Amino acid sequence: MLNDCCRLCELPQGMGKLVNLRHLGIECTDKLEFLPQGIGRMRSLRSLSKFIVGGGCKIEESKNLNLRQQKLKIKRLERVTNKDEAIEAKLKNKQYLRDLRLFFEWNDSLERSEVERIEGVLEGMKPHSNLNELTIMSYIGSKFPRWMMSGTVLSNLCILFVNQCNCMQLPFLESLENLQILSMPKVKWIGSEFLGIDSSDGVERSFPKLEILRFDTMDNLEEWDLNMKDIMSRLKHLIVRNFPKLKRIPAIENLEVLETLEINAISSFECISGELWGLSNREDGGESAPTVVFPKLKKLQFNYMDKWEWEMMTKNEITIMPCLLELNFFNCSKLKLVPECIMSSGTIKDLNITNCPLLMWAHSCIPPLLERLSLTNDAGDLLKEIPACSTLKRLDIAMADCVSLPQGLAHLKSLQRLFIFECKKVKCIPQELQHLTSLQELEIIDCDILGPHCQKEVGEDWNIISHIHNIQVDAHLLTT
């Protein structure tokens, strides 16, 4: 096994003579650019981490490999001469294969003839119908091959991962459980056609098994118009990230089994109002709004939303996210308030806030049953004072530019762990910490002033923290 040999550049040219070798592990060998000629003679080989085209090793050599492994990665497919050469790999005969990963080298300056050649290469890489997972990386072609678009070859496919692709339309694969799309720069509109759904024949099509959907980095996406409920009724995890031109997301409140919602780096978003949750329909004269919005949602996250402010007014008869456990706000520089109907939720256990300098806490309200609170960089009002919370067990404060820890620590009667990281200006441990009898762990890392103050026996604040069983300062465990 040669896994993790990060300096490995080449394999011996005579390796093809090892006809009895059964396993060749070359995972995490990024500098390895070629396989030696004659790999195809190693017919006893049962597992091969990756097949790299080029340097005398042609793709057709893989046809003779009697692999029994379920996963195969093929790299540098742009080196394959044409479609006929790709067909010679005979992937369609590899019935044991369940996870196929096809890697090209990205080059967006190719002539049209070269793009067509690469399209032909992917056309020739038709796999066996037993395939469950397919990954396509850095594909410069403008269309997917026919074996992907027909739906019959990939009838057992559960996971499709596409990263960096020039196509405008995805194949419709109703067997999918996990669909992840990263970097499709030419896509401007997400609708049913983008997902390969052709409704012209009057037949309703959907993704009845889809549970995970991730759209990431579509630089030119401007519009998203999709009836999510009808098409993806079983969706549990929705992650959207890095759409600089998108101004709105369709109402998704009817995704009744959704458990995770992450909205990240949509820089044009200025507000999220009731429209996202479907709450504006009632006032617009449309269909009635739901009485329970996101009944199964457990995790809600917003990240790098530079212009975003949360504007949501709800009526008493509407219940918002009754099962929410984790709430995250990262790098939302304009966010000022979180609706009280969210913050008063009795289910939230984990609250994470990073770099939200304007964030205020109306009515000094934090989730009443909160167990973990993490504050990083400028986390707004909570860095000044933490409201009383009798259930809080863990408090993390990191990279804060403050000279003192938040007030109100004395009211955190259930606090068990306090973690302070890279708070360069914090000068001392507050006296009220010595009254926290439940506090069992204190960890201080890279705090220039605070660290020396907490040294055992000699630190100025040692008497305040000496009752804590486990104290760690800059990776040094101080037993008490």
C-alpha positions in Angstrom: 0.0 0.0 0.0 1.3 3.5 -1.0 -1.6 5.5 0.5 -0.7 8.9 1.8 2.8 9.0 0.1 2.4 12.7 -0.6 5.8 13.0 -2.4 5.3 10.0 -4.7 5.7 11.2 -8.3 5.8 8.0 -10.3 5.6 4.2 -10.0 8.2 1.8 -11.4 7.8 1.1 -15.1 8.0 -2.6 -14.6 4.9 -2.8 -12.3 2.9 -4.5 -15.1 5.0 -7.6 -14.4 3.4 -8.0 -11.0 0.7 -10.2 -12.4 -0.2 -11.7 -9.0 -0.6 -8.4 -7.2 -4.1 -8.1 -5.8 -4.2 -4.7 -4.2 -2.6 -1.3 -5.2 -3.4 1.5 -2.8 -2.4 5.0 -4.1 -4.9 7.2 -2.3 -3.7 10.7 -1.3 -0.8 10.8 -3.8 -1.6 14.1 -5.5 1.8 14.4 -7.1 1.4 11.1 -9.0 0.5 12.1 -12.5 0.8 8.9 -14.4 0.5 5.1 -14.1 3.1 3.0 -15.8 2.4 1.2 -19.1 1.3 -2.4 -18.7 -1.1 -1.9 -15.7 -3.7 -3.8 -17.8 -1.6 -7.0 -17.5 -2.2 -7.1 -13.7 -5.3 -9.2 -14.1 -5.2 -10.5 -10.5 -5.6 -6.9 -9.3 -8.8 -6.7 -7.2 -8.5 -3.2 -5.9 -7.0 0.0 -7.3 -7.5 3.4 -5.6 -7.4 5.4 -8.8 -6.7 5.0 -12.5 -4.7 7.9 -14.0 -4.8 8.3 -17.8 -1.6 9.3 -19.6 2.2 8.7 -19.7 1.8 5.5 -21.8 -1.1 4.2 -19.7 -4.2 4.4 -21.9 -7.8 4.2 -20.6 -8.4 0.9 -22.5 -5.9 -0.8 -20.1 -8.5 -0.6 -17.4 -10.8 -3.0 -19.3 -8.6 -6.0 -18.4 -8.5 -5.2 -14.7 -10.7 -7.7 -13.0 -11.5 -5.4 -10.1 -13.9 -6.5 -7.4 -13.9 -3.1 -5.6 -17.1 -1.0 -5.4 -15.4 2.4 -5.8 -13.2 3.6 -8.7 -11.7 7.0 -9.4 -10.5 7.8 -12.9 -8.4 11.0 -13.3 -7.1 13.1 -16.2 -9.9 11.9 -18.6 -9.1 14.9 -20.9 -6.1 12.9 -22.0 -8.3 10.3 -23.6 -8.1 10.7 -27.4 -11.7 10.2 -28.4 -15.0 8.5 -27.7 -13.9 5.1 -29.2 -10.9 5.0 -26.9 -13.2 5.7 -23.9 -15.6 2.9 -24.9 -12.6 0.5 -24.8 -12.5 1.0 -21.0 -15.7 -1.2 -21.0 -17.0 0.3 -17.8 -20.4 -1.1 -18.6 -19.0 -4.6 -17.9 -17.8 -3.7 -14.3 -20.9 -5.0 -12.5 -19.2 -4.7 -9.0 -18.8 -1.0 -9.3 -21.1 1.1 -7.1 -19.2 4.4 -6.8 -17.6 5.9 -9.9 -15.7 9.2 -9.9 -14.7 10.8 -13.2 -12.2 13.6 -13.1 -11.2 16.0 -15.9 -8.7 18.8 -15.8 -10.6 22.1 -16.1 -9.7 24.3 -19.2 -12.3 26.9 -20.3 -10.2 28.2 -23.2 -10.5 25.1 -25.4 -11.6 25.3 -29.0 -15.1 24.0 -29.8 -13.6 20.9 -31.4 -11.8 20.0 -28.2 -15.0 20.5 -26.1 -16.8 18.1 -28.5 -14.0 15.6 -28.1 -14.3 15.7 -24.3 -18.1 15.4 -24.6 -17.5 12.2 -26.6 -15.1 10.9 -24.0 -17.7 11.2 -21.3 -20.2 9.6 -23.7 -17.9 6.6 -23.9 -17.6 6.1 -20.1 -21.0 4.5 -19.8 -21.1 2.5 -16.6 -23.0 -0.6 -15.5 -26.5 -0.1 -14.4 -25.6 -1.3 -10.9 -24.0 2.1 -10.2 -25.2 3.8 -7.0 -23.0 6.9 -6.8 -21.6 9.1 -9.6 -19.2 12.0 -9.3 -18.2 14.2 -12.3 -15.5 16.8 -11.8 -14.3 19.7 -14.0 -16.4 18.8 -17.1 -16.1 21.5 -19.8 -18.7 20.0 -22.0 -22.0 21.8 -22.6 -24.2 18.7 -22.4 -24.2 15.5 -20.4 -24.0 12.2 -22.2 -27.1 10.3 -23.4 -26.6 7.5 -20.9 -27.1 10.1 -18.1 -30.1 11.8 -19.7 -32.0 8.7 -20.6 -32.6 7.6 -17.0 -32.5 3.9 -17.8 -28.7 3.3 -17.4 -28.6 5.1 -14.1 -31.9 3.6 -12.8 -30.2 2.6 -9.5 -28.3 5.8 -9.0 -28.8 7.3 -5.5 -26.1 10.0 -5.3 -25.0 12.5 -8.0 -22.2 14.9 -7.3 -21.2 17.4 -10.0 -18.4 20.0 -9.4 -17.4 22.6 -12.0 -19.5 22.0 -15.1 -20.5 24.0 -18.1 -23.9 22.3 -18.7 -27.1 24.2 -18.5 -29.4 21.2 -17.6 -29.2 18.3 -15.3 -30.4 14.8 -16.1 -33.7 13.7 -14.6 -33.0 10.8 -12.3 -36.0 10.0 -10.2 -34.0 7.4 -8.1 -31.8 10.1 -6.6 -31.6 10.4 -2.8 -28.7 12.9 -2.8 -28.1 15.6 -5.4 -25.1 18.0 -5.0 -24.2 20.6 -7.6 -21.2 22.8 -7.2 -20.1 25.5 -9.7 -22.2 25.6 -12.8 -21.3 29.1 -14.0 -23.6 29.2 -17.0 -26.9 28.5 -15.2 -29.1 31.7 -14.9 -32.4 30.1 -13.9 -33.4 27.1 -11.8 -36.7 25.7 -12.8 -38.1 22.3 -13.6 -36.3 22.3 -17.0 -32.9 22.7 -15.2 -33.7 19.5 -13.3 -34.4 17.7 -16.5 -38.2 17.6 -16.0 -40.1 17.9 -19.2 -43.8 18.6 -18.5 -44.8 19.0 -22.2 -46.2 15.5 -22.4 -48.5 16.2 -19.4 -46.8 13.5 -17.2 -46.0 14.6 -13.7 -42.4 13.9 -12.7 -40.7 14.3 -9.4 -37.8 13.1 -7.2 -39.8 10.9 -4.7 -36.6 9.7 -2.9 -34.5 12.9 -2.8 -33.5 13.7 0.7 -30.4 15.9 0.3 -30.2 18.9 -2.2 -27.1 21.1 -2.3 -26.7 24.0 -4.8 -23.3 25.7 -4.5 -21.5 28.5 -6.5 -23.7 29.5 -9.4 -22.2 32.9 -10.2 -24.8 33.9 -12.8 -27.9 32.5 -11.2 -30.6 35.2 -11.1 -33.9 33.4 -10.7 -35.1 30.3 -8.8 -38.7 29.3 -9.6 -39.5 25.9 -8.5 -42.4 24.2 -6.7 -40.3 22.4 -4.2 -43.1 20.5 -2.4 -44.5 18.8 -5.5 -41.1 17.9 -6.9 -39.2 17.0 -3.7 -41.7 16.1 -1.1 -39.2 14.0 1.0 -36.4 16.6 1.1 -34.7 16.6 4.5 -31.6 18.7 3.9 -31.4 21.9 1.7 -28.1 23.8 1.4 -27.8 26.8 -0.9 -24.5 28.7 -1.1 -22.8 31.4 -3.1 -25.3 32.9 -5.5 -24.1 36.5 -5.8 -26.9 37.6 -8.2 -29.9 35.7 -6.7 -32.4 38.0 -4.9 -35.0 35.5 -3.8 -35.6 31.9 -2.9 -39.0 30.3 -3.6 -41.3 29.6 -0.7 -40.3 26.4 0.8 -42.5 26.2 3.8 -44.3 23.2 2.5 -41.3 21.0 2.7 -42.9 19.2 5.7 -40.0 16.8 6.5 -37.1 19.3 6.0 -34.6 19.0 8.9 -31.7 21.2 7.8 -31.8 24.6 6.0 -28.5 26.4 5.3 -28.5 29.7 3.3 -25.0 30.9 2.7 -23.3 33.7 0.7 -26.2 35.1 -1.2 -24.9 38.6 -1.2 -27.8 40.2 -3.1 -30.3 39.2 -0.4 -31.5 42.2 1.6 -34.2 40.7 3.6 -35.9 37.4 4.3 -39.6 38.1 5.0 -42.7 35.9 5.3 -42.4 35.2 1.6 -39.7 32.6 2.1 -41.9 30.8 4.7 -45.1 31.2 2.6 -46.6 33.6 5.2 -47.4 36.4 2.7 -49.8 34.3 0.7 -52.7 35.0 3.1 -52.4 38.8 2.6 -51.9 38.5 -1.2 -55.1 36.6 -1.6 -53.3 33.5 -2.6 -53.6 30.1 -1.0 -53.8 30.1 2.8 -50.6 30.1 4.8 -49.7 27.0 6.8 -50.5 26.9 10.5 -47.1 25.2 11.2 -44.0 26.3 9.2 -41.2 23.8 8.9 -42.7 21.3 11.4 -39.6 19.0 11.4 -36.7 21.6 11.0 -33.9 21.0 13.4 -31.0 23.1 12.1 -31.2 26.7 10.6 -28.1 28.5 9.4 -27.3 31.8 7.7 -23.8 32.6 6.7 -22.1 35.4 4.8 -25.3 37.3 4.1 -23.8 40.8 3.8 -27.0 42.8 3.2 -29.5 40.6 4.9 -31.9 41.7 7.6 -34.6 39.4 9.0 -38.1 40.8 8.5 -40.8 38.5 9.6 -44.1 39.2 11.2 -46.2 36.3 12.2 -49.7 35.9 13.6 -50.3 34.0 16.8 -52.0 31.1 15.1 -48.9 30.3 13.1 -46.2 28.1 14.7 -42.7 28.6 13.5 -40.2 25.7 13.5 -41.5 23.8 16.6 -38.6 21.3 16.5 -35.6 23.6 16.0 -32.5 22.5 17.9 -29.6 24.5 16.3 -29.6 28.1 15.2 -26.5 29.6 13.5 -25.7 33.2 12.3 -22.3 33.6 10.7 -21.0 36.8 9.1 -24.3 38.6 8.8 -23.0 42.2 9.1 -26.4 44.0 8.8 -28.5 41.6 10.9 -30.0 43.5 13.9 -32.8 41.5 15.3 -34.0 37.9 15.3 -37.8 37.5 15.6 -38.9 36.9 19.1 -41.0 34.0 17.9 -37.7 32.2 17.0 -35.7 33.2 20.0 -38.4 32.3 22.5 -38.5 28.7 21.1 -38.3 26.2 23.9 -36.6 23.6 21.7 -33.3 25.4 20.7 -30.3 23.8 22.4 -27.4 25.2 20.4 -26.9 28.9 19.3 -23.8 30.0 17.4 -23.1 33.6 16.5 -20.0 34.8 14.5 -19.3 38.3 13.3 -22.7 39.8 13.6 -21.8 43.2 15.1 -25.2 44.9 15.0 -27.1 42.0 16.5 -29.3 43.1 19.4 -31.4 41.0 21.7 -34.9 42.3 22.1 -36.4 41.9 25.6 -33.0 40.3 26.6 -34.4 37.1 25.2 -32.4 34.0 24.4 -33.8 30.5 24.0 -35.1 29.5 27.4 -33.7 25.9 27.3 -30.4 26.7 25.6 -27.5 24.4 26.4 -24.6 25.6 24.3 -23.8 29.2 23.2 -20.8 30.1 21.0 -19.8 33.7 20.3 -17.0 34.4 17.8 -15.5 37.7 16.7 -18.0 40.5 17.2 -21.2 38.8 18.2 -23.1 41.9 19.1 -24.9 42.5 22.4 -24.2 39.1 23.8 -20.5 39.9 24.2 -21.5 42.7 26.6 -24.0 40.8 28.7 -25.5 37.3 28.6 -29.1 37.1 29.8 -29.9 34.7 32.6 -30.2 31.1 31.3 -30.5 28.4 33.9 -30.0 25.6 31.4 -26.8 26.7 29.7 -24.0 24.1 30.0 -21.3 25.3 27.6 -20.1 28.8 26.7 -17.5 29.4 24.0 -16.0 32.8 23.4 -13.5 33.1 20.5 -11.5 35.9 18.8 -13.4 38.7 20.5 -12.0 42.2 20.5 -13.3 43.0 24.0 -11.3 43.8 27.2 -13.6 41.8 29.5 -15.8 38.8 29.5 -19.6 39.3 29.2 -21.5 40.4 32.3 -24.1 38.0 33.7 -22.0 34.9 34.1 -23.1 34.6 37.7 -26.6 33.7 36.5 -25.4 30.7 34.4 -26.0 28.3 37.3 -25.8 25.1 35.1 -22.6 26.1 33.2 -20.2 23.2 33.1 -17.6 24.2 30.5 -16.2 27.6 29.6 -13.9 27.9 26.5 -12.0 31.1 25.7 -9.9 31.3 22.6 -7.7 34.0 21.2 -9.2 36.9 23.2 -6.1 39.0 23.2 -7.4 41.9 25.1 -9.4 40.3 27.9 -7.6 41.3 31.1 -9.1 39.1 33.9 -11.5 36.5 35.1 -14.6 38.1 36.7 -15.1 37.5 40.4 -18.5 36.1 39.8 -17.0 33.0 38.2 -16.0 31.6 41.6 -19.7 31.2 42.5 -20.4 28.8 39.5 -20.2 25.6 41.4 -21.3 23.5 38.4 -18.3 24.7 36.3 -16.1 21.6 35.7 -13.9 22.7 32.7 -12.1 25.9 31.9 -10.0 26.1 28.7 -8.0 29.2 27.8 -6.0 29.2 24.5 -3.9 32.0 23.0 -5.1 34.8 25.3 -2.0 36.9 25.9 -3.1 38.6 29.1 -5.7 36.2 30.5 -3.5 33.1 30.2 -0.8 34.2 32.6 -3.4 35.4 35.1 -4.8 31.9 35.4 -1.5 30.0 36.1 -1.7 27.6 39.0 -0.9 29.1 42.4 0.9 32.2 41.0 -1.7 33.7 38.6 -3.6 36.8 39.8 -6.9 35.1 39.1 -6.1 31.6 40.4 -8.2 32.0 43.5 -11.2 32.7 41.4 -10.9 29.5 39.4 -9.2 27.2 41.8 -12.5 25.3 42.5 -12.7 24.2 38.8 -11.7 20.5 38.5 -10.2 20.7 35.0 -8.3 23.8 33.9 -6.3 24.0 30.7 -4.2 26.9 29.6 -2.5 26.8 26.2 -2.6 23.0 26.1 -1.1 22.7 29.6 -3.4 20.8 32.0 -3.5 22.4 35.4 -4.7 19.9 38.0 -6.4 21.3 41.1 
